[in-house]
Amino acid sequence: MLGYLARRLVQAVLILLGVSVVTFALLYLLPADPVRQIAGRSATAQTVENIRRQLGLDQPFLVQYGRYLLGLVQGDLGRSYLQRSEVSDLIAARLPASLLLMAGAIVCELAIGLTMGLVAAVKRGSATDQTLMVGSFVTVSAPQFVVGLLLLYVFAVRLGWFPIGGYGTFRHLVLPSLTLGILGAGWYSRMMRSSMIDVLRQDYIRTARAKGLPRMTVLLRHALPNALLPVIAMIGIDIGLFMSGIVVVESVYGWPGIGQLAWQAIQRIDIPIIMGVTLVSACAIVLGNLLADIVSPFIDPRIRLR
């Protein structure tokens, strides 16, 4: 176990190093100039050059990246160009909101998607199966802002059940989580259906049925745990995706997470914030996948960490 964790830790460091190199290189090659955003349109050429020199942006790529990597090793994510605050402090202030929304979204998409997939697998080939799979295709294809605005109009504006936006209470969390849950449920329902159909064909399921076990016992105790294995891997990936890929939903609902922070930084070309959010998201993906690999053997003892 310790050897496995050590190898995964080395792999994680290499992945994060690769992410930092690629992201930094792309930001370096951008035609947009962050110094112009800082100095303003009315700034003179001399002022622009002074700011560029102060920030070290007049240096070659390797020098800039080496300086950033040295600070990163020391736990320094840099300082925002425009907000003049430490990136780590800005991310730490937004992180609780993003983690809360991530947890709510995962609960919603699992509740919706696994139920749809389980019912579709049991009713394979029926009208119910076809209807659920068409519904999953629609949810996967629907744009985030369309689903978000539709839920806002129906449940916040027309019915008044939930607030239009904001953050702080459970009622504020429901609609953003449901929006992300609906969008992610389609993937889980299709994955769950395919996995469950494969499991239901196995010999041990036929044996359980031949012994006269109740249908629900066969489904929930014998089939479901094995069908959940690919779903767990998807959850690990979602942990990272929800950390940074919910910009639209956070903007629609005014949710103060790191996705919204990243979007604001992209608009202003605030490179330290973009780098910080990207690395935090990459860490979340790595940790999510590691957690999925560790949990899998407890669900299916046949799996061993290697």
MARKE-943938 format. One record per residue: x, y, z of N, C-alpha, C in turn. Coordinates in steps of 0.1 Angstrom, whole numbers, plus 2048, in hexadecimal, padded with zeros to 3 digits. Layout:
# residues N
XYZXYZXYZ/...
This chain:
# residues 306
8087F480080080080080980D800/81380D80981C81980982381A7FC/82880F7F782F8107EA8268157DF/81A8117DF8108167D580E8257D6/80C8297E380A8377E58168407E1/82283A7E482E8417E082F8437D1/82C8387C982C8397BB8228437B6/8168427BB80C84C7B781085A7BA/81785C7C581B86A7C982586F7BF/82E8667BB83886A7B083186D7A3/8288657A0820868793818875794/8138787A080B8847A28148907A0/82088F7A682A89A7A482D89D796/83089278E833893780827899778/81B89577C80F89A77580E8A9777/80F8AD78480E8BB7878198C3781/8258BE78082F8C577982C8C776A/8278BC7648238BD7568188C8754/80E8C775D8038D175C8088DF75D/8118E17678178EF76981F8F475D/8268EB75782E8EF74B8258F273F/81B8EA73C8128EC73180A8F9733/8058FB73F7FD906742805913741/81191374781991F74781D922739/82091873182591A72381992171B/80D91B71C8029217157FF92F719/8009327267FE94072A809949725/81594472482094C72081F94F711/8199467098179486FB80A9506F7/8029537017F695B6FE7F99686F7/7F296C6ED7F49796E77F09856F0/7E79826F97E398D7027EE99070C/7EF99D7107F99A27197F39A5727/7F799D7317F29A073F7F69AD744/8029B27408079BF7457FD9CA741/7F89C97357EE9D47307E29D4739/7DE9C873D7D29C87467D59CF754/7E19CD7587E59D37657E79E3763/7EE9E67597F19F57577E69FD753/7DC9F774B7D19FF7467D4A04738/7C9A087317CBA0D7247D2A1A722/7D2A2272C7D8A2F72B7E7A2F72F/7ECA247337FAA23738804A2672D/80FA2C730819A2E726821A22724/829A22719832A1671683CA14721/841A1F72784BA1E731845A1773E/839A1B741832A1574D82FA0674A/82BA0373E8299F573B8369ED73D/8419F273884E9EB7398529EA747/8509F474F8549F375D84C9E9765/83F9E87628379DD76883B9D0764/83F9CE7578439C17528509BD758/8599C775B8669C37618649C0770/85B9C77768589C47858529B6786/84A9B277D8439A577E84C99A779/85799D77286099376D85B98D760/85199475984B98F74D854992741/85F99974386899C738873991736/87298873F87C97D73F878972736/88296973187E95E729875954730/86F94B72886694172E86C939739/87893373687E92A74088193274D/88593E74C88894675987B948760/87094C75986394E76085E941766/85E93775E85992A76486292576F/86F92676E877922779875929786/87293778586F93E79186293A796/85893778E84B93379384C925799/85391C79385590F79985C90F7A6/8669187A886D9197B486391E7BF/85B9277BC85192C7C68479217C9/8439197BE83990F7C083E9047CA/84B9017C98518F67D18508FB7E0/8519087E285090E7EF8429117F4/83890D7EC82A90F7F082591C7EC/82B9237E38279317DF8219307D1/8149337D080D9337C380E9407BC/81594A7C28179577BC80D9617C1/80D96C7BB8059787BF7FD97D7B3/7F097F7B57E89847AA7ED9917A5/7ED9927987F199F7917E89AA795/7DB9A87947D19B37967CC9B47A4/7C99A97AB7C39AA7B87CE9AC7C3/7DB9AB7BF7E69AD7C87E59A57D5/7E09997D47DF9907DF7E59837DC/7E997B7E67EF96E7E47E49657DD/7E895D7D37DF9547CC7DA94A7D6/7E39457DE7DF93A7E87D39407F1/7D494C7F57C99527FD7BC9537F5/7BD9577E97B19597E17AB94C7DE/7B39417DB7AD9347D97A792E7E6/7AE9307F17A992B7FE79C931802/79A93E7FE78E94580178293F7F9/78593B7ED77A9367E47789277E5/7829207EA7829117EA77690B7F2/7739107FE76790980475A9097FC/7589147F574C9157ED74C90B7E2/75890A7DB7599007D07588F27D5/75E8EF7E175C8E17E774E8DE7EA/7478E87F07398E57F37318E37E7/7338EB7DC72B8E97D072F8DB7C9/73C8D87CA7408CB7C47398BF7CB/7398C07D97328B57E07238B47DD/71D8BF7DC70F8BF7D970C8BA7CB/7158BE7C17138BA7B37158AB7B2/71F8A57B97228977B871688F7BE/7118947C970588D7CF6FA88D7C5/6F78987BF6EC8997B66EE8907A9/6F98917A36FB8897976FC87A79A/7018767A67008687A96F28637AC/6EA86B7B36DD8677B66D48667AA/6D68707A06CE86F7946D486578A/6E18667886E785D77E6E684E781/6EA84B78D6EA83C7916DC837791/6D283E7956C483A7956C0837787/6C384177E6BF83F7706C683376A/6D383276C6DA8267666D581976B/6D28187786CE80C77E6C0808779/6B78117786AA80E7726AB80A764/6B381175C6B580E74E6BB80174C/6C47FC7546CA7EF7536C07E4756/6B87E67606AE7DC7646A37DB75A/6A07E77546957E774969B7E773B/6A67E17396AE7E272D6A57DE721/6A57E771669E7E470A68F7E970B/68B7EE71667D7F271767C801714/67080671466D81471167381D71C/67381872867981F734688821732/68F81672D69D81772A6A0821720/69982171569B82A70A69983870E/68E83B71668B84871A69684D724/69B84572D6A584A7366B284C72F/6B68447256C284771D6C1853714/6B585670F6B48627076B586E711/6AF86D71D6B08777276BF87A72B/6C686F72C6D48707306DC877725/6D98747186DF87B70D6DC88A70D/6D088D7106CC89C7116D38A371C/6D489D7276DB8A37336EA8A5730/6F089C7296FE89D7267008A871C/6F78AA7126F98B37076F58C170B/6ED8C37166E78D07196F28D971E/6F38E67196FD8EF71E6FA8F372D/7058F57347038F87426FB905745/6FD90F73D6F691C7406E791A73D/6E49127336D59107306CE90873B/6D48FE7406CF8F774B6CE900758/6D890775A6D89107666CE91B765/6CD92175A6C292C7586B4926759/6B391A7536A59147536A1910762/6AA90B7696A79087776A591477F/6AC91F77D6AA92C78369D931780/69993177468C93677068092F776/68192177667691977B67591A78A/6809167916809147A06839217A8/68A92B7A268D9377A96839427A6/68194479967995079466A94C795/66694178F65893E78E65293979B/65992F7A16549287AD65992F7BA/6659357B966A93C7C566F9337D0/6729267CC67791C7D668591F7DB/68D9247D269B9267D56A09347D1/6AA9397D76AF9467D46B59477C6/6B59527BF6BA9537B26CA9517B1/6D19557BC6DF9537BC6E49567CA/6F19557CB6F79577D86FD94B7DE/70294C7EB7099417F1707943800/7069388077059388166FC92F81D/6F192B8166E792281C6E5915813/6DE90B8186DB8FF8106D3903804/6CA90C8056C19107FA6C99167EF/6D491D7F26DD9227E76E49177E0/6E690B7E76EE9017E16E68F87D8/6D98F77D96D18ED7D36D18EE7C3/6CE8FA7BE6CE8FC7B06DB8FA7A9/6E69007AE6F38FE7A76F78EF7A7/6F48E87B36F88DA7B36EF8D27AA/6E28D57A96D98CE7A06DD8D0792/6E18DD78E6E68DF7816F18D777D/6FC8D67857078CE7827048BF783/6FA8BC78C6F68AE78D6EF8A8781/6E68B177C6DF8AD7706E88AB764/6F28B47636FB8B37587058A7759/7088A376571189876770A88A768/6FD88B76B6F587F76D6F5876760/6F587D7546F48757486FF86C746/70C87174971786874871685C752/71285F75E71185476870684A764/6FB84F75F6F084675C6F583C751/6FC84174670083873C70B82F740/71483474871F82B74E719820757/70F82475F70981B769701810761/6FA8157576F280B74F6FB801749/70680574270F7FC73B7157F2745/71A7F87507217F075B7177E6761/70B7EA7647017E176A6FD7D6761/6FB7D97546F77CF74B7027C474A/70F7C874A71A7BF74971A7B6756/7187BC7617187B576E70D7AB76F/7017AF76A6F57A676B6F7799762/70179975970378E75170D784757/71378876371D77F76971777376F/71F76877171A75C77671675D785/71D76578D71976679B70B76C79D/7077757936F977B7946EF770791/6F27687876E975D7846E875378F/6F37517966F37487A16EB74D7AD/6EC75A7AF6E47617BA6D57607B7/6D27627AA6C47607A66BF7527A8/6C87487A46C473A7A56C27367B4/6C873D7BD6C77397CB6BA73F7D1/6B37477C96A674C7CD6A77597D5/6B27607D46B376D7DB6AA7777D5/6A47807DD69B78A7D76A27937CD/69A7987C46A07A07B96A87AC7BD/6A27B37C76A97BF7CC6B67BC7D3/6B67B07DA6C37AC7E16CE7A97D6/6CA7A27CB6D379F7C16D97AC7BB/6D07B67B86D47C27B26DD7CB7BB/6D87CD7C76DF7D67D06EB7D07D7/6EB7C47DB6F67BE7E27007B87DA/6FC7B27CE7067AA7C670A7B27B9/7007B87B37037BE7A67087CC7A8/7017D47B07057E27B17137E57B5/7197DF7BF7267E27C37307E07B8/72F7D67B07387D47A57367DD799/7297E17977267EB78D72B7F9790/72D7FB79D7318097A174080C79E/74880279C75780479A75A80E790/75580E78375981877A75382677E/74882678574283278A74B839794/75283279C75B8387A676683F79F/76C83979477684078D77184D787/76584D78375F85A77D75E864788/75A86079475986A79F7678707A2/7718687A277F86E7A478287879A/77E87678D78188078377888D785/76B88B78976289678C76789F797/76E89A7A07738A27AB77C8AD7A6/7848AA79D78D8B47977858BD78D/77C8B77857758BF77B76C8C9782/7668C578D75D8CF7937648DA79A/7718D879D7798E27A477C8EE79B/77C8EB78E7808F67847768F7779/76E8ED7767668EE76A7588F276C/7558F97777478FD77A74690D779/74E91277074E92176E74192676B/73A92076172D92575C723924767/72291976E71891777871B921784/72792378772A92D79272693B78E/72893E78172594B77C71594D77C/70E9437787009447776FA946785/6FF93F78E6F994079C7009497A5/70A9507A07129597A97199517B4/71E9457B172493D7BC7339407BD/7389447C87469497C975093F7CB/7529367C075C92C7C176892F7B9/7719257B877E9287B177C9287A2/77192279D76E92278F76B93078A/76393879276194678F76E94E790/77694B79A78395179C78B94F78F/78C94378A79494077E78E948772/78194977177B95076577F95F766/77E964772782972773791974770/79996B7747A896C7717AA96A762/7A396275B7A596074D7A196D745/79697374A79297F74379D98A745/7A498A7507AE9957537BC990750/7BE98474C7CB97E7497D497E755/7CE97B7617D597A76D7DC96D76F/7E896C7697EE95F7687F0957775/7F495E7807F695678C7E994F791/7DE9567907D194F7947CE94478B/7D094577E7CD93B7747D592E777/7E293177A7EB92677D7E791F78A/7E49277947E09227A17D49197A1/7C991E79A7BD9167997BF909791/7C790A7867CA8FF77E7D18F4786/7DB8F878E7E28EE7967DA8E87A1/7D18F07A77C88EB7B17BE8E17AB/7B98E479F7B08DB7987B78CE795/7C48CF7907CC8C378D7CE8BB799/7D18C17A47D38BA7B17C68B27B5/7BB8B97B37AE8B37B67AB8A77AE/7AF8A77A07AD89C7987B689079C/7C289379F7CC8897A37C78827B0/7C388A7BA7BF8857C77B287D7C5/7A98827BC79C87B7BA79E86E7B4/7A786D7AA7AA8607A47B18567AE/7BA85C7B77C08537C17B684E7CB/7AD8577CF7A38537D879A8487D2/7968497C578E83F7BF7968327BE/7A38327BC7AA8257BB7AB81F7C9/7AC8277D47AD8227E17A081C7E6/7958227E278881E7E77838117DF/7878107D37828057CA7847F77D1/7907F47D77927E67DD7887E47E8/7837EE7EF77A7EC7FA76C7E87F5/7697ED7E875C7E97E275D7DB7DC/7687D97D576A7CB7CF7777C67D4/7777BC7DD7847B77E378D7B07D8/7887AD7CC7907A77C279A7B17BD/7987BE7BF7A17C87BA7AC7CA7C4/7B87CB7BF7C37CD7C87CC7D97C3/7D17E17CC7D97EC7C87E77E77C4/7EB7EB7B87F87E67B38007F27AE/
